[in-house]
Amino acid sequence: MSSGGGSVPEVSSTLGYLLKHAQHRMVELNTSALAPYGIDGRDLGILLTLAGHEPGSQQQAAKRLGIDRTTMVAMLDALERKGLVARRPHAEDRRRNVVELTEAGQETLRLAVEAGRAAEDELLAPLTPQAAGLLRDALRTIVLRPEDGGDARKP
């Protein structure tokens, strides 16, 4: 049966397939790289968000990451049990909690970032450094969509 409009591409050449499988491979590599530190990719995202901003509320961190408040509370509870974050009441609004990395959280973040970079390097190893840079730039442009001022959930 003919599609009537030219040749039909192989599934492995479609952008959706390629992005999905590249993301799956990155998750596999990242999971292995972060396992020794007792965290996963979502935990790392939270630690990076908290480290990159002044101490903020749980709600602010959830908004930056695009995570609903209930999920964020559960994730912060788990990170707090691991000794990686601490919550304290906000100085001016006692109903809000400020979330900060502990010393152990800062050290875990440092080591996890190094491990994550190594995982990224492994994923990008088949590419030249220039091609890897172009891929990052292209994906950043797509994800942050400069036409609407960028996304609040910046990686």
Beta strands, then each sheet from edge to edge (+ up, - down):
strand 1: 56-57
strand 2: 85-89
strand 3: 97-101
sheet 1: 1+ 3- 2+
end
